[in-house]
């Protein structure tokens, strides 16, 4: 939402006010302070572009590698393509945003029973229903657009929450027993998890998180298995869309009043004057 707000303000207010009220010839010069600001902006933009390209390239390369080392299989309970993957990690992951694919490592298929596999599939369907890979990609891009990478704690907390939401989705759709099957699957997968970091891909939802979050997930699944009052609801609405619509309406009102745009330009000139 902050990124959307910034784009709306720049292209909806600042740029129109500049085009309308900035004189063709101006005595303004680029001072040292302003040059420093420009250099920081250029550095940040270049760094962000390199990070985004690098992230895209790593994702593309790893996805291609997974496709080469996998075979297409059929699972009746899911309509998206499912691939059995030969990999050192016990991968159980949905890859992609608009055309999601499910990759399951061979050792996972041989370790879990049918009910546990079905429980994890329902969990992954929760990620697909919530469009978590798209949200993950947007968060990754928002972080890459900063001069310095920030938001690591926010991303970790968000990952924990969306995993819990996907667990609740699975339990809501298939019953309380799914919570026990999913908890058992997570424990089994964690036992065969090697000391190797999962590959970082912006459009991937992994089923297993190691460490404390996994412990918290299992405890929460056990609590879900004991109650009929699941907290998940498919009607959760993000506040980003209403806020964006409200801002667009406000910008539309401002655009119809040139006096408001003139004030925006005056404020911009005041900020620029402090940098001269």
C-alpha angles and dihedrals in degrees: 000000000000090000092049090047092051092050092048093049094047098045097030101045118005099044096046091047090050093050093048102042109022109105119236091237121037134176090220116125133194105256126195092262092049091046090054090052091049092049091051090050092049091046092049094047093048093046091048091050091051092048092049092048091046092050091049092048094049091048093048093047094048093045090052090049091051092049091051091051097046141071129213115253134180125242114175097211095062131054101198120088113279122202129194104222131205103216139138091234121070091245120190104162145142112227125195139030110233098020104030121195128193119224119194121183118232093239090055092053091050094045102047126063123229096268092050092048090050091050092053090046090054088050090054090048086058089059090049093048091051093045089232094161090057091048090046090052093049091049090050091051092047089054092047091052091064121094088234123027107255138160099065093139091047091052093048092050091046091052091053092050096048091048089053091047091051090050090053091048090056093048093045092053101042108022141259094297088067088067090060093044091049092048090051091049092051091051092050093047091047090054092058094041109121125215092268129115118242113249113262112241122160095216101047130103112200120198099215129059116184126221128020097347090060091051091049091049092053092049090049092049090053089053090049089053090057098053138055093208102089113186097214119106126175090215095075106134123204116231092218095082097049091046091049091049091049091050091048090052091049091049090048090054091049092049090057090056112061090190089068092050089049089056090049089053091049090054090049090051091051091053091047091049091058089057095051 
